[in-house]
């Protein structure tokens, strides 16, 4: 065989063995999780609360309302243009028998009408329908709406494993862009309370950084200590610890490999965290999407810290995630 032939053969072998960039990432998961039955059972104890769907038009919104109603999670109140609601419901084969409809016009009119339902005690929660998030949240955060009760509003995702098991909570991946120490402390406390409502007797909340040591070059590491101490001082029925890297927060194997000192302040949470406080919206967004796309996790999301639970569903969310979000909101609203 000539040198030229050898070069061609080696080139072909190299091309055949190299990964092709036309293929999707090998990290992507095909796993698809359903709304966990135990979450639905926990949410459906007692009389279903009334939740207002703000601008309840379009297939995705009405499908969610119908599914939540049929699952006995909530009593849906459909806020929006009655003629459009009726037309869209008819297209789905939903006759709306016994379903309350509150008339409003446009996005701004819908959130104003929904807020009145909350103020009058006729609704116990809000679910975003077909309107822009800034209009939805803008109406909610107005002081005269009465929904902000002095606490900071924090978005939380409950990540539900596809094969079942306890939820892993993450904040904040959707509302607060660069939360300060006080906001992240509030997030830790709100998640601790929600974890208890999900059945964990003593929640473990990890405040994340890129390291488990306090380093001047990594500001979030020092913040984590302050957040954990502040949260622990306000809630002695949970364990708060930081800084923790992601592996040390959720993996007992990583804790063993790194030979973490059992007497260290972070040891009470390390490897078994129920909830993660992230430094900013970017890290939270990347983390929750990684669990969805690479691990098949189901993301149930809601806004906590107001007078009522607030659900930020999206038309791009799978139906199981929308249902799980409403179930989570009902649980969050329980005393």
C-alpha positions, 0 to 999 in steps of 0.5 A: 500500500502506498503512502498516499493510500495509507494517508487516505485510510487513516483520514477515513478512520479518523472521520468515522471515529470522530463524533459528528456535530450533526447529532444532538448532545449525548447528555439529552434525556428522553425521560418524560415524567408524569405529575407524581400521584403522591403530589396530587394526593397531598394537594387534593385533601379537603375542599378544592380552593378557587384559583383564578386563571388570568386571561383564560383563553387559548388551548394550553390555558383551558386544557390546564384549567380543565385538567386541574378541575377534573383532578379535583385540585382546584375550582377554576375561575376563568377570567377573560373575554367570555366569547373567546373562552366559550369558543376555545372551550368548545374547540376542546369539547369542554362545555364549561358546565358549572365553571365560573367565568369573570368577564374582562377585556385585554391583558390589563383588564384580566389581571385587574379583575383577578386581583379583585377576586383575591381582594374580595376573598373569592379566589385563593390563588392566581394562575397566569394565562395568555398574557405577558409575564410583565403585565401579570407580575406588574399587577400583582406587585402593586402595593394597592393590589394587597398581594405583597404582604411585606415579604419578597416574592421569590420563584421556586421550582420543585424538580420532580425526578422521572422515576419518582422520589422526593422533590428538589427545590431550586430558587430563583430561576425566573423572577429575581435577577440578582437577589441580595442576601435578604432576598436569598434568605427569604427564599431559603425560609420559604423553601424550608416551609414548602419542603415541610408541607411536602412531607419532609419533617426537617428540611435541609436547605443548601446555599450554593456556591462554586466551593465549600470554602469561603473565598474572597474571589468567590463572593457567593461563598461568603454570602452563603454563610450569611444566608445560612446563619440568618435563615437558621436563626429564624427557623430552628425546625430545618437545617440551613448550610452554605457554602456548598457546591452542587455535588456536595449538596446532593451527592452522598458519594461526593461527600464521602470522596471529599472526606467532609468533616462530620463536625463541619457546619455544612455537614448537617445538609451535605449530600441530602439537600431538599432545597438549593438557594442559587446565587442568581437567576442565571445559575438557577435557570441553567440548573433547572433546565439541566435537570429537565433536559439532561435528567428528565426532571419535571419542573413545577414552578410557583411564586412564593412570598405573597398573600396567595400562591402564584403560578407562572405556567407557560404554553411551552410547559408540558401538561404534566408540569402545568398540573404539578405546578398547580398541585404545588401551589395548592399545597403551598397555600395550605395552613 
